[in-house]
Amino acid sequence: MWFAVPRSFHFVLKNKTLNLSILARSSDFRQFVNMTSHLVFVYGTLKRGQPNHEKMTNPDNGQATFIGEARTVEKWPLVVASKFNIPFMLDKPGLGHHVIGELYSIDNKTLQALDSLEHHPTWYCRKPISVAMVTGINNSKDSTVDNIQECVCYLLQNCADDLLNLTFEDKYDAYGKAGHEYTPPEKRQMDGEQLKDYLIKVTQKQ
């Protein structure tokens, strides 16, 4: 069933997908956001084509709709760390690069699933940031007032000083850089508590 929504897109409720032709102007975009719930920026394994993207698309976790590629307005340090090569965006604004990721509109159920996945607020913390759309509004990389969106992002808190000595990336790809291949949870040979203790030890300031 089709519902009348702003001229720049059509929302298909039957199979829970969104056809985005053009997100024309911010007024239309705000109207779309009001119809849904939250905007979230993802930069790591939750992106399309990455190992954990199914957590965004699994209907059991709620509804998540891809809006477009985006990059952070402010610079942030994105690092790949631990022996499992996990991506972390550190809560150190002003360092690093304008990070490229993806913007999604998600419902409350998906937000709760992501909070659980990221151990918000004890490990990662969900914080507001600003991103500039790369695709989805005007297919431009220019950061203009019309294409800057406010959203939330999961940032690593209280990071260990050693993480700041790692190479800062501007875009993450689990399959891209040699030696940085991501190890999924099922191959880590640790139970939940062991993994938690290890990751806290290598990522958090003691």
HUVENGI-V415187 format. One record per residue. SS is DSSP state (~ for helix, > for strand, _ for the rest). OMEGA is omega in whole degrees, -180 to 180 (NA if undefined). D_FIRST is the distance of its C-alpha to the first C-alpha in Angstrom with 2 decimals. Layout:
SS:OMEGA:D_FIRST / SS:OMEGA:D_FIRST
//
This chain:
_:180:0.00 / >:177:3.80 / _:179:6.65 / _:178:10.15 / _:-178:12.41 / _:-171:15.84 / _:-173:16.54 / _:179:17.57 / >:175:14.38 / >:-178:10.61 / >:-178:9.01 / >:-177:6.64 / _:-173:6.38 / _:-179:6.19 / _:172:9.59 / _:174:10.70 / >:-179:11.82 / >:175:12.52 / >:-178:13.31 / >:175:16.41 / _:176:18.07 / _:168:20.50 / _:-162:20.93 / _:-176:23.03 / _:-173:25.03 / ~:179:25.63 / ~:176:24.29 / ~:-178:20.78 / ~:179:21.27 / ~:178:22.44 / ~:177:19.46 / ~:-179:17.21 / ~:179:19.73 / ~:178:19.73 / ~:-178:16.03 / _:-175:17.08 / _:-169:20.62 / >:171:23.26 / >:179:24.30 / >:177:26.54 / >:178:28.77 / >:-172:29.73 / _:-173:32.76 / _:-172:33.78 / _:178:32.66 / _:-179:29.08 / _:175:28.30 / _:179:26.57 / _:-179:29.11 / _:-167:31.21 / _:-176:32.31 / _:-178:30.25 / _:-180:26.93 / ~:176:25.40 / ~:175:25.93 / ~:-173:23.29 / ~:-180:20.76 / _:-178:21.53 / ~:177:18.72 / ~:179:21.67 / ~:-177:22.77 / _:-178:19.59 / _:176:17.19 / >:-178:18.80 / >:179:17.41 / >:178:19.98 / >:180:20.80 / >:176:23.88 / >:-178:27.52 / >:173:29.80 / >:-176:33.45 / >:176:35.29 / _:178:36.99 / _:175:39.92 / _:177:41.83 / >:176:41.49 / _:175:43.44 / >:-178:41.28 / >:172:43.46 / >:-170:43.31 / >:-180:45.50 / _:-180:46.86 / _:178:47.79 / _:178:44.12 / _:180:43.27 / >:177:40.62 / >:177:39.32 / >:169:40.06 / >:-172:39.47 / >:180:42.40 / _:180:42.43 / _:-176:45.01 / _:179:43.56 / _:176:45.56 / _:173:46.59 / _:-172:45.17 / >:168:42.60 / _:-170:39.35 / _:178:37.18 / >:179:34.26 / >:-177:31.20 / >:179:27.43 / >:180:25.32 / >:167:22.33 / >:-175:20.12 / >:177:20.34 / _:-176:19.71 / ~:-179:22.69 / ~:178:22.73 / ~:178:23.05 / ~:178:25.67 / ~:178:27.62 / ~:179:27.50 / ~:176:28.84 / ~:180:31.46 / ~:180:32.66 / ~:-175:32.74 / _:-180:34.70 / _:175:36.89 / _:5:36.15 / _:-173:38.36 / _:-179:41.41 / _:166:41.18 / >:175:38.46 / >:179:37.52 / >:-175:34.18 / >:177:35.24 / >:173:33.82 / >:176:34.42 / >:177:33.51 / >:176:32.05 / >:-178:31.81 / >:174:28.87 / _:173:30.02 / _:174:26.72 / _:178:23.37 / _:-179:24.81 / _:178:27.60 / _:-178:28.64 / _:176:32.00 / _:180:34.26 / _:177:35.76 / _:177:35.48 / _:-180:34.89 / ~:-176:33.93 / ~:-175:30.50 / ~:174:29.50 / >:-177:31.10 / >:175:28.83 / >:-177:29.99 / >:174:28.85 / >:-179:30.45 / >:180:32.28 / >:-176:34.30 / >:179:37.97 / >:-178:40.96 / _:169:43.35 / _:-172:47.14 / >:176:47.35 / _:-179:50.60 / ~:-179:52.79 / ~:-179:52.86 / ~:-179:49.18 / ~:177:50.16 / ~:179:52.55 / _:177:49.87 / _:176:48.41 / _:-179:45.59 / >:173:42.63 / _:179:40.08 / >:-177:37.44 / _:172:37.09 / _:-177:36.66 / _:-175:37.48 / _:-171:38.57 / _:-171:40.24 / _:179:43.68 / _:-179:46.34 / _:-180:47.49 / _:-177:44.34 / _:-178:42.29 / _:175:40.17 / _:-179:41.10 / _:-176:38.14 / ~:-176:38.81 / ~:-180:39.38 / ~:-175:42.28 / _:176:44.06 / _:175:46.36 / _:173:46.24 / _:-173:44.88 / ~:-178:42.80 / ~:178:45.82 / ~:-180:47.83 / ~:180:45.06 / ~:-179:44.58 / ~:-179:48.35 / ~:-176:48.68 / ~:176:45.92 / ~:-178:47.25 / ~:-175:50.70 / ~:-177:49.80 / ~:-173:47.33 / >:176:48.55 / _:-176:51.67 / _:NA:54.13
//
